Amino acid sequence: MSGIVSDLKSPLYIQLREIIEKEITKGLYKKDKQIPPENELCKKYGVSKITVRQAIDGLVQNKLLYKIQGKGTFIRENNIKRLLPKLYSFTEDMRELGLSPSSRVLYKKVEKADDKVKTTLKLPNNDSRINKLVRVRLTNGKPILIEKTVVPHYLCPELLKNDLAKDSLYRILVEDYEFMLEWAEESYEASIIEVGEARELQCEDDQPVFRISRITYLKTGEPIELTHSVARGDRMRFSLQLVTDNIPLRRHLTF
């Protein structure tokens, strides 16, 4: 079964593009390996050559594929694509993409918050302690980003006793502490990696990165999490789909 449905509002070439993206994500096509020729893709998915060419052109523009004149179309190294806006969990996102998430804990400790963090997290005057956690996040064993997270200690006094190399922070907050995570503010800035970051992310010293800051709020309006992340620019992309008020946001879990 091809997975392509002709009566959907989404054009056939977009459906095909998303299917091929998911196959790349799952490792069905390997880096620098040639994808099947047009005729084979037409037969496999039951679509026309025009549809196949439009889908392939879109994947080339998105830098998932590259063409060599006279030889064919080939796979680039995968980079993770996140569609915004979405209050995402790294662990769950990677699993939904068919990837294996893992973490390496660099640091975890209960500390006293400085004035800036205290104000940002709206900590009470009688308890300005924070749970500080620094992790390298990996997919299929490859480091993707470094996360520096702080969570109010008064809300989660036992948080750091969990195995945060294996467990999801959001799972702990939602299931163990029964918090309702409602929304988040997130900002992005392009930058060049620092020496220590390059070592942890196993990349060159001049690697472009995204610097991401996030504040997550409970349904009650209290800030529950402040995270500063450094994400490899060659392995992560962000996509924002703009829609009118009467059209729902559609999420694409692809590379």
Protein Blocks (a to p, Z undefined) as FASTA:
>chain_A
ZZiafkbmbdfklmmmmmmmmmmmnopacghiacddfklmmmmnopafklmmmmmmmmmm
nopaccdehkbccdddddddddddddddfklmmmmnopacddddfbdcdddddfklmmmn
opafklccdcdddddddeehiafbdcdddddfklmmmlmmpcfklmcfklmmmmmnopac
fbdcdddddddddfklmmmnopafklccdddddddddfkopafbdcdddddfklcccddd
dddfklccdddddZZ
